[in-house]
Amino acid sequence: MKSTSLAHRSNLFLESTIEMEKPRKILLRANGSAKTGLGHFYRIFALYSMFKSDSESVLVTAADSWTNAIPQELNYCLLPENISIEEEIHWISKKYPSSDYLFFADGYQFDEAYQFLVKKEGYKLLYIDDLMAWPMHADWVINHALSANSFAYSVDSTSRVVTGTAYAILRPAFQKANQLPVVARESGIYFVCFGGADPMDLSVKATQALLTFPSVKKVHVVIGAAYIHQTLSEIEKVDSRVEVHRNVDEALMAELMLTSTFGIVSASTTLYEACACRLPVLCGYYVDNQVGIYNGALKRGFIYPAGDMRAFTVNKFHAILIQALSHEDDLKIQQLQAISFDGRSAKRIQQMIETDYRRATINDVKLIYDWSNDPITRANSYSSEPILFENHVTWFSNKLMDKNSYFYIAEFKGYPAGLVRYEIKGDHAVVGILVGEDYRGKGLATEFLRGSGYFYFKENDLPVFAYIKTQNKASIGAFERAGYSFVMEEEVQGFTSYVYKIEKNQL
C-alpha cells in the first residue's frame, strides 16, 4: 500500500483503528463424537477462546456431534445429514459468506480437496494438522507437534506453516495455569487420562497398575461422553482411592492436574495441558497422529517415556511405572515444561492471523523512508545520521533489483506495520527490522521476525545473523523470542554489539 505523506499515514492509521473495532467473524468447523473423539472439538474451542474477546464466532458441526460438549456461549449450527463435501461447503458459504468470515477447521476429513473448495469460495483458512498426510491450501497451518517440520509441508506459495509448542493450542484454563509458579503438591495424588473415548481402555490398565503401589492415595481418572467401557465404574465402586470424572469442563480438568502429583496421559492435547500445569507425566501413544507429539516431547525431555502403548497390559504399566514413580526427575521435567510452554502461544497465534507478508515494491519507497528516518530507528542504527530521500530512492531501487536482497513488508490487520530485510552475504544472510511508530509496543517485532523468516527460509537454506547494539534491549528480546540464539559479542562499526543467529530448522 503506497504512502505519500505523514498526514496520509496518520489517516490510514485512523482508518485501521476504526476497522479494528469492528468485530471479526470466525467460522469454526470441527466434529466431536464417539467416532471422532473430542480432541478436534477441544482444539477448536481453544482457538475460539483466543479470539472471542474481539470476534463473533459460530461452530458448524456434524449432526451426530456431542452438542453438550460445546461451550454454552458459543453459537453452533448442525450440518444436514449425509451431505457431500461440495454440498457442505456450498451450504456453509450461503449461510456464512467468505466476505464476512474467517474459516478455522480441525479434522481429518478436511483434506486437500476440502481445503481447495474452501479457498475457491474465497475464505481465508486456518487448518489445525497433526498428520502431514496431504498438500495444504490453507492460508495458515498449525501443527503443534515438536517433531513437525514447517518446511516438510507442500503448501501454496502464500501459505504459512507453524509448528511446535510455541503455537500450542491451549484452552483458557490452561493458558492461565501456564502463568502460575510451580508449588509443592500433596504426594500420592495421581491423574489418568487417555482422551474422551479411550477406545483401548488404557485408563483401566493404568489405574489398576497404580493401585498396586502403596504410596498411591488417590487416582483421578478423566473420561468423556464417548467412553463406552464398564470396568472403570466397577473399580470405582470397590476402591475408594479411585474417582472417575466424566465430561469435565476445562476448569476442573486444570484443577485436577494442578493438584495431582503425577499423571499418565497419551501424547495428545491432554499432554500439552498437563505440561501447562507443570504436571510430571508418564506419556505414550496409541494412534498414529500422537507419534509426532510423543517424539517431540521425548526429544525435549519433559515426559517419562512409555512409547507405543497399544499392546500395554496392567503388568507392562506397572513395570514402567516403577522408575517413574520414584519422582527423581520431576523437577527437571517441570523446568523443561516451562521452557517449551512459555504462556505466549495464544498471542503468537492471534498475531499470525492478523499479519500478512508481501515482498516490497517501489511503491513502498516513501513508507520505508519514513520508517528508516524515525528518530528511534536512527538511534538504534549503526549509522545514526538522517537519510536523504534522494539517496534512499537510489539505494532502495537497487535493492529491489538485487537477487541477494529480500524485503518483506508486514501488514498488520491490513495495514503496513513493518519491514524485515534479509541480505545474503556469502554463506549467510544478515537481517534488519523496522517497526512503524504506530505499531511499537505491541510485541509485533517477534511476529514479524518469525513470519518473514518462514518466507525467507522457504527460498533459502542459509543461516541468518543479526547484529544488535548491546543497549537495544527491546530488539534483543524480540530476536530471542523469535528463536534466535546468542553467538558472541563483537565490535561493529565502533559499537559493542551482540551477534545472534537462527538456522532453518530452528524457526
Secondary structure, DSSP 8 states (H G I E B T S, - for coil): -----HHHHHHHHHHHHHHHHS-EEEEEE---BTTTBSHHHHHHHHHHHHHGGGEEEEEEE-TTS-GGGS-TTSEEEE--TT--HHHHHHHHHHHS-TTTEEEEEESTT--HHHHHHHHHTT--EEEE-SS--S-B--SEEEE--TT--GGGS-B-TT-EEEESGGG----HHHHHHTTS------TTEEEEE-TTT-TT-HHHHHHHHHTTSTT--EEEEEE-TT---SHHHHHHHH-TTEEEEES--HHHHHHHHHH-SEEEEESSHHHHHHHHTT--EEEEESSGGGHHHHHHHHHHT-SEEEEE-TT--HHHHHHHHHHHTT-TTHHHHHHHHHHH--S-HHHHHHHHHHEEEEE--GGGHHHHHHHHTSHHHHHHSS--S---HHHHHHHHHHHHH-TTEEEEEEEETTEEEEEEEEEEETTEEEEEEEE-GGGTTSSHHHHHHHHHHHHHHHH--S-EEEEEETT-HHHHHHHHHTT-EEEEEEEETTEEEEEEEE-GGG-
